[in-house]
Amino acid sequence: MTRGPVIGTATMVVSPHYLASAAGARILEKGGNAYDAAVAVSATLAVVYPHMTGLGGDAFWLTYSAGEGRVRAYNGSGRSGYAVRRDCYAGEGAIPRRGVRSAITVPGMADSWEAVQREYGRLTLAEVLEPAIGYSAGGFPLSPDQHGGSLLAGAALTPEAAAVYLPGGRIPAAGARFVQRQLAGTLRTLAAGGRDAFYKGSIAEEISEYMLASGGYLTRDDFADHHGSWVEPLSTDYHGYTVYQVPPNSQGFTALMALNILEHYDFADIAHGSYEYYHLLVEALKLSFRDRDRVLTDPDFSSIPLEHLLGKPYAAELAAMISPRQASVINSEPVGRDTAYAAVVDGEGNAVSFIQSLYFEFGSGVVAGDTGILLQNRGSFFSLDPAHINRLEPHKRTFHTLMPAMACREGKPAYLYGTQGGEGQPQTQTLLLTRMLHYGMDPQTAVNEPRFVWGRTWGDPTQELRVENRVEATVRAELAEAGHLVREAGSYDGIVGHAHAISVDDNGYRSGGTDPRCDGAAIGW
């Protein structure tokens, strides 16, 4: 199942679907830059990977401008509706995970496309949306991953959604031509009218009217008042690199905390793939998750002590808590894992690392009216407990798992990396970076190597450490002896997510790696 790295002298595109990677490459060949290409990749993923991402979801971006010499972040996540309150769910133990009443946050992705391209792109929005429009109107070969997602979540689709994704009442076969004509019309409207067509025009009107008629809560005002945000990224220094993440409401700071802890260990004395390697990473991440779950929410609603959490003295305290032979006991809530990460580097040195999602497979399962847009169910992660840090309140962003990463060396991008996988995102990111930085692996090798994911999934009573069976049996036994609740996963198990990465070496060559667990491709030249 493994493959070798793709190496380009000037450009590189990685994504979880080959057609999306090709769309980015087409835009680069047309004269667009990394930002134009990234938006084209994002939009195409919204069409060809509709079970993972779409116009009804959110996106987070890290951008590096060679001209400016700086990294910036764009938070493209939506807020809950003005009328959405905890008493909307009186007598219920939780917000429904599916259905129209789970779709309570405004989709932020369309806004982020225009924001990123307007700030740095060369082409028009209409030009970069051409590949996505073409694939939605003319169809594309349905991916094995979408087929599998339909088997898993097809029963959660509303009749309007099922009419699109289960045509004729059947799950389409992998390789079948899949057409989304309603979505093509919506994309054309967006291409012609820009983000205002989505948030203040006919698209917002169609969605909000559907919500009103169906018992949902989002209104025209919720869409009209939406805005994403350019924000300063968070960073930490790690072995000569500056590692960047999007700030809260993203969980990105969790990965920075883990790196600060790992800085207290000498990886030259730790064999890759050994018990010591896996145990150390798992324990560092668990300590970071413990603090994340205490504080992560919309920072407009609650102060988050990031200076303390990302401080080197605090990392030293946490590192001292790790026992070399005993797993810690830390609880964490299950989170959705269905996401799409991608990255682009162009010939000028501009770089974009981004990630987008509907939260669960097919999000809420709701297609809004005749728009063809699947609405996300990200808001279902809000808590109805009034004392919870992530409690539901009007016009609020929820705790968000999405977290693209970028590591710079001497002020320029060296690694762009990320993954699908909710709770698994900081875990796999830490695996990728340590493999590339400490063990000299190229991105494809780092992605190919066995992975783990710790945490609880929906319905599971325990916090398990799922470890791919390619990890040596003796290592898995040692982890179990230390108290980890080890469960053997398949050799290339989808439970660990779909990871992708780009590295830029001292010669300026771009090396790309995509996950063998998905339908992706790395394209560079």
Helices and strands as residue ranges (DSSP letters): E 6-8, E 12-15, H 18-29, H 34-48, E 58-65, E 70-76, G 86-89, G 100-102, H 109-120, H 125-128, H 130-138, E 140-141, H 144-153, G 154-156, H 159-165, G 167-169, E 177-178, H 181-193, H 195-199, H 202-214, H 220-224, E 229-231, E 234-238, E 241-245, H 253-262, G 267-269, H 275-295, H 306-309, H 312-320, E 338-345, E 351-359, E 366-367, E 374-375, G 378-381, E 405-409, E 412-419, H 424-438, H 443-448, E 452-455, E 464-468, H 473-481, E 486-489, G 494-496, E 499-504, E 510-514, E 521-524
